[in-house]
Amino acid sequence: MNVQKPGTNLRTGGQVLIDQLRIHGVDLAFCVPGESYLAALDALHDAPEIQLIVCRQEGGAAMMADAYGKLTGRPGICFVTRGPGATNASAGLHISFQDSTPVILFIGQVGREMRDREAFQEIDFRRMFGQMAKWVAEIDHAARIPEYVARAFATATQGRPGPVVLSLPEDMLTDRVACADARRYRAVQPAPPPEAMAELADRLGKAQRPLAIVGGGDWDAAAIENFQRFAAAWDLPVGTSFRCQSHFDNTHEQFAGDVGIGLIPKLAERVKTCDLLLIAGARMGEMTSSGYSLLDIPTPKQALVHVYPDPEELGRVYQPALPINAGMKTFAAAAAQLKPPAKVAWGGWRKEARADYLEWIKPLPNPGKVQMAEIMVWLRERLPPDAFIVNGAGNYSGWIHKYYQFRRYRTQVGPTSGSMGYGTPAAIAVKLMHPERIVVNIAGDGCFMMHGQELATEALYKVSVVNIIVNNGIYGTIRMHQEREYPKRVIATDLNNPDFAALARAYGLHGETVTETAQFAPAFERCLSAGKPALIDLIIDPEAITTRTTITKIREAALAAGR
């Protein structure tokens, strides 16, 4: 495939590596260049079918790879250099691990003869990433590159998806070897046993108050469609796990709300009081379980049916009445074939759950001239169903979760790990994959500044994302907790921000500043028609700390409680 040395049939390790990426179908990769993997970069020069996106910081590159993995189900590819490059990239790798996203991180490494001397920028990546990846390895022999890369693709995509790290010694990449290429990987999924599906149908048929929660990283659009068909046939109320809100059409009559931060109180009560809880694809971690308070540990009082692709997760925290080790695609296909009884016993239960959700998303006012609920309602009515909403972490995301309605699978792209800085780089990857669709990045001011330099990447590749910076001048989530636990003792949460619209223009973007609600819609339309990346600096009152309360009310409640 790659250009060989004249008169030989040998390839460099770098050439072998890039040939494997071609074989495994890689079409997009993200990097910050480094001298430790120059031979791989040189081989990419001869691989025009792999679009290489050069980023401004390794954390942003890894987050772009994560977004690619989320949307495609195939491993996102990221190249970084040793030492500081790897430590920067760890921010994105942690997201991939907690979000169950397939990613392969290639790291340049010191030469093999220098190892264990603490050479320049040397780190033992097996130790560094041991708890942050499904598999970490170093390739010592160039002839084994096909074996290692094939295993990396298989490991990243099978069972519970997740990240893999491969360390590439600099001199190994320049070795010339004769070796056979691997075949393209094929991801496999366990299928649910017929007897388990029969038991699920039997348990559902006997239930009075069933509830389903879907989430996780093992779905595709066809699987979601099958699950929605199953839910409609059985008239099940369905919630979604934290930041997996687009795993089920929010306008569907079965949708009952997202089970995450700030969930509907009545939905939380439904999770606690249902007599059968079907969890498909979600781990039911801290955010989705409201701090592990919705289900008893280790044995929930609800009859728990837990479907998950990795058997090690089944029973890890919650002991299910019916564990089903299955991939979401195979499970959803089997569930869609289950025949419901002529009439279910919980029709009113499902209708009440839906009514509670519709009541919950009615817009409520917040302090200040910018009304976040009104803006989110305008966006959900203005944007087409296939538009993407990308976000990082912070209290501003609560308005997205509560008021925006996702209608297509994976049109919500956000970190379940709660990592700030994710939205800006992730939105670039999303737009590169879907240039014909609208991509909106919503970030807090603190969140944006953690990877805001990737605006330069947007400008370089003419990636027309619309960035909305929810600017309240504080680290809002931390300030909220601070006022709740240590009222009036404010420290370390105030921010001194630049003029974000002017900053955007300095990068070559279209920039807008919005200080009141009525200005938003025309500003957004100008951004869409600008023909280039754009940014709206949306300045809100810091008192508007959440969708439901204010800083003053939180402080007053804390003082009244004697804190």
N, C-alpha and C positions, 0 to 999 in steps of 0.2 A: 504493500500500500504506500508507505512513505518512501521517500527518495533514499536509496541505499548508497553506500560508499561505492564509487566506480570500481568495477572489477571484483566486487565481493557480493556475497548474498547475506551480509551482516547488517543489522540495524542497531542504532544506539538504543539504550534503555529508554530515552525520551521518545524516540520514534515508536518503539514497541508499545509504550504506554498510550500514546495518542491513537495508535492503530486500534488498541482495545476499546477506547472510547468511541471510535467510529463504529466498531462492530456492535457495541451495545446500544447504539442508536442515539448517542449524545448529539444534540443540535445547538445547545447553548451552555456556556460556562462562564463563571465569574471569577475575577482574580484581582489581586494587587501584585504587580510583578516583583520578583526578587531574584538576586543572583544565585540563590541556592537551587533553583530549578530552571536555569536558562536553557538546558537541553530540551526540556519539555516545551518551553515557550517556542524554541526554534522549530520543533516538530509541529506545533500548532500553526506555524507560518505556512505549512504545506497542507493544512486541513481546513480549507475555506468553508466546508459544510458545517463546521463547528463555529458558531458566532461567539467570539470572546469579548466579554464586557469588562473593561478595566474600571475599577472602582477607586474611591478615594480613601477608603479605610477597610481593613480586613473584616471587621465586624459587619459592615454594610454588605460586603461581598458574600459572607456566609448567610446573612439574612435574605439576600436575593436568591441564593441557592435553596434556602428553606421554602420561600414562596413558590419557586419552581416545583419543588417536590410536592408541596401541598396541592397545587393545581393539576399536576400531571399524574401523580402516583409513581413517577419514575424518579430516580435519585437526582437531586440537584447537585451540580458539580462546582466545586470551589477550589482554587489554587491559591496558596499563600506561602510566604517564606517562613523560615525557622524563627525561633525566639519570639520577638515582639509581634511578628506577623501571626504566629500561632496563638499567642495570648489574646491578641485583638479578636481573632476569629472565634475564640471560645464563647463569646457572647452570643453569636448566632448558632453555634453548635448546641449550646444549652437549650435554646428554643427548640431545635429539631428533636432533641431527646425528649423533652417534656411534652412536646406536641405530637410525637410519634410521626415524624416526617422523614422520608428517605433522603439522605444527603451523603455524599462522599466528599470528604475534605482531604485534599492532597497537600502535604506540607514538605517543602524542601528541607533537607537536613544536612548537617555537617558531613564531611567525607568520612568514610568508614574507618580510615586509619587514625582519625582524630577523636573517635568516640571515647566517652568516659574520662575526658581530660578537662571538662567544662570549657570546651573550645568556644570560639566566638558564636554567641547566640545559641549554644547547645542546650537542649532540654530533652529529657527522657519523656517522649510523648505517650508511652504506654502508661506511665505513672500519672502524667498530667491529665490525660483524657479518660482514664480508667473508668470513672463513674459517670462520664458524660457521653459515652458512645457505646454502641452495641459491640463493636470490635475495633481494636487499635493494633496496628501491626507496622513493622518496618520491613521494606523489601531490600534484602541484602544482595540478591543476585538478579541481574536484569533478565535472565532467562525465565525467572519465575513470575515476571510481571503479569502475563496472561492469567496464571492461576490465581494470584492475589486479587486482581481486578475483577475477575469473574466472581470470586467469593464475595467481594465487597458489594457488588450489585445484588447478589442473591441475599446476603445478610441484611442489607439496607431495606429490602422490600418484603421479606417474608416474615411470618409471625407478626409481632408488633413492629411496624416499620420504625426506622430510626437512623441515626447517623453512624457512619463508619469513618475512621481516620486511617490513612495510609501515609507513612513517613517515607520520603524518597531521598536517600543519601545522594549528595551532589555527584560524587564520582561514579555511583551506580548508574546514574542517568546517562553518563558518557561512555560507559562500557559498550562494546559492540558484541552482539551475540547472534546466534542462529537459534530460533525457537519457533514452535508452532503457536498460532493464534488460538484463542478460545472461541467457542461458539457464543452466539448472543444468549444472554441470560433469559430465563423464563421464570417469572414469579409464579409461585404456586400458593394456593389457599386451601386450608382444610375445609372440608364440606361437613355440614351438620349431619349427625347420624339420623336416619329416618325415625328411629324410636324416640330420639330427643324432640324432634319436631312433632311427633304424635303426642308426646307428653305435654308440650307447649300448648297444642290445640286443646287438649283435655283440660289443662289448668285454666286456660282462657275461658273455655265453655262453662266452667264452674265458678268463675269469678263474679263478684258484684261491683267492684270498684277498681278495675285495672288501669294502669298508666304505663306508658312507654317513654323512655328517654334515649335519644340517639345522639351519637357523637363519635369522636375519634378520627383517626387518619387513614382508615382502610376502605373507604367507600369510593365509588365513582357515580356519575350521573345516572347510569342505568340501575345501579343498586338502590339509589335514593328513590327512583321512580317505582321500583318493585316494592320498597318498604312503604311508600305512600299508598300504593295499591292495596297492600296488606292492611294498613291502618284504616283505610276507608271501608274495606270489606267487613272488618270487625268493629268498626265505629269506635276505634281507640282514641283517647286523648293522647297527644304526643308532645313532649317537651324536648328541648335540645340542650346538650351540655354546654359548658362555658365556652364562648366564642366559636361554637359550631352551629350558630343560629341558622345558617343557610343550608344545613343538612336536611331541612324540611321546609316546604313552602309555607311562609308565615301567613299567607292569605287562605290557606287550606282550612276547611272547617274542622279538621282534626287537630290543628296546631293550638297548643295551650300556653306557649311562652317558653322563654329560655330559662333553664335552671342554672343560673350563674350568680354573679355578684348583683345584689339588689333585685333578686327575683320577686315575683308577685307573691305577697304574703299568703294569699289563698292557694297558690300553686305549691308553695312550700308545705302548707297543711295537707294538700292532696298527696304529696310524696310521702308524708308521714302516715297518712291514714288509708292509703290504698291497700287492697288486699292481695294484689299481684303487681309487682314492679318488673317490667321488662327493660333491661338496660342493654342496648345493642351498640357495641363499638366504643363506648365511653368507659374510662377507668373509674369514674365516680370519685375523683380526687377532691382535694380540699375546697376548691372554688365551687365545683358542682354540688358538693355535699353540704355546703354552708358550714365549713369547718368541721366536717365529719359529724354533723348534728342531725342530719335528716334520716339516717339509717343507724340502727344499733350495731355495735361491733362486739363480737365477730358475727353474731347471728341476727340479721334483721328480723323484725317482727312481720314485715311484709314478706310474702312468698316471692323471693328474688329469683328471677331468671336472668342470668348474666351471660351474654354472648360476646366472645372476645377471641381474636385470632391467636393469642399467645396463651397456652395453658398455664403458665406461671402466674398470670394475673388473676386467674379464676381462683377465688378463695384467699388471695393475698391479704385483703383487708376484710372483705365481706364474704361470709359463707353462703353461697347460693343454694336455694332449694333445687334448682336445676341449672347446672353449669353446662354451657354449650361451647365447645372449642370449634370455632368456625370463622372463616373470613366473612367480611360483611357482604361481599358480592354473592358468595354461595348461600349464605344465610338468607339474604333478602330474596333471592330467587326462589328458595324453598318456602319462605314465609308467604310469598305471593300466591303459592299454590294451595295454601291451607284453606279448607272450606269452613266458613263460619256457620253457626247454627242459624236456623230460620229467623230467630229474633234474639238479640242479646239483652242482658238484664240491666245494662248500664247506660242506656241512651240518654237519660236525663243527666247523669254524672258527666258525660262527655260534653253535652250542650252547656252545662254550667261552667265547665272549665274554659270553654271557648268564650262564653259571655264575660267571664272574669278577665280574660286576656284583652278583649276588645275594650272593656272599660278601662283597663290599665294604660292603654296606649293613647287615651285622650289627652291632648296637650295641656300641661299645667304651666303657669307663668313662673318665671324666675326673676330675681332682682336684676335691675339694669335695663339698658336700652336694647340689648341684643337678647332675643328670646330663643333659646336653643331648641326648645320643643317645636316651635313654629318653623324653624329652619329645617329640622330633621323631617317634619311632616311635608314641607315643601319639596325636599329632596326625594322622599319616597314617592311622591306624586309626579315629580318631574322626570326622574331617571327611568330609563327602560329596565325591564326585568333582568337583563344580562349585564347591567352596570356593576362594577366592582366597588365595594367600600373596603378600604384598607386602613388599618389603624395600629397604633402601638399600644402603650399602656398608660393609664391615668384616669382620673375621675371623669374627664371629658367623654370617655368612651361609653359612659352610662347612658348618655343621650342617644347614642347609636343603638345600643342594646334595647332600650325601651321603646324608641319611637320609629326607628327605621324597620321596614318589613322586607326581608330577603325572600326572593321568589325562586331563585335558581341555585343549584348546588355550587358551593365554593365561590359564591360572589361576596362572601365575607372572608377576608384574609386578615387574621390577627393572631397574636401570640397567646396561647393559653398559659404560657409560662410567666406572663406578666412583665415581659421585657420592654423597657422604654427604648425608643429610637428605632423601632421595627418598621413603622409605616412607610417612611420615605424610601429606604432601599427596597422594601418588598414591593411597593407600588411600581417601581421601575421594572422589576422582573415581570410583574403581571402585565404591564403595558407592552413590554417587548414580546410577550407570548400572544397577546390579543390587541394588536394595534388598532383594530377596527372598533373596539368597545371602549366605553367611558370608564376611566379609572380615577377614583377620587381617594386621595390620601387625607385622612383626618388625624391630626396630631395635636397634642398639647404643646405649649411653648417649651416646657421643660423636656418633654419627649422629643420634640423636633430637633432641639439643639444637640442631642446626643449623636445623631447621624445626619444632621442637616447639610453637611458638606457634600452629600450625594446629590444635591441640586446640580452640582457641576457635572455629574454623570448624566442626569436628565438632559442638561443642555448639550453635552457632547454628542449624545446619541439621538437628540431631538425626540425625547420620549415625552409625549404630551399628557402628562399627569396633571390633574388639578389638585393642588395641595391646599388644604384648609387648616390654618394654624389657630387653634382655640387658645387665645392668649389672655390669661388672667394674671400674669406676673408672679405666679407662685407655683411651687411644687404642691399641687392641689391635694392629692391623695395623702401625702405626708402631713400637710397642714390640717386636714380633716382629722386624722388620727391624733395629731398633736393637741388640737383643741378638745378632743374627746377625753384624752388621758391627762393632759397637763394644760388646762385652760389658762389663757392669757400669757402663758410662758412661751411666746413665739421665738423660735430660733431656727436658723439654717433653712428656711423655706421660701424666703423672698428672692425674686429673680430680677435682674437688670437686663432686659432684652434689647436687641437692636430693633430698628425699624424693619420688620420682616419683608414688607412689600419692597422697600428700597434694596434690601439684601437680594431679593429675588431678581430685581431688575439688574443688579450688579452682576449676577450670574448669567444674564441674558434671557431671563424668564419674563413673562407678563406678570406684573404685580398690582394688587388691589388692597385697599384698607377699608374695612367695614366696621362702623361703630354703632349702627342701629339696624334693626331687623329689616326695614324696608330697603336698605341698600344691598342686601345680600343677593337677591334673585338677579337683578341686572348685572351685578359684579360677576356672579357665577356664569351667566350667559356670555359675558365678554371673555371670560377665561376659556370657555369651550370654543369660542370662535376665533381665539387668538392665533391658532395654527402653530402653537409651540407650548412648552410647559408653562404652567401658570401657578400663582400662589395668591391666596386670600388671607390677609392678616385680620382675623376675626376677634375683635377686642371685646371681652366680656367682663362683667363685674365679678371680682373675686368672691363676693358674697354668694354667688351662684355656684356653690361648691359641689352639689349633687343635684340629681333630678328631683329630689324630694325635700331638701332642707337647705339651710344657710349656715355660714360660719357662726353667725351670732346665735342662732338657735342651738347649735351643737355646744357652743361654749356655755350658754345659759343652762342647758340641761346638765352639763358636767359640773358646773358650780353648784347647782341645786342638789346634785348627788354627793356633794362634799369632796369633790376631787380638787 
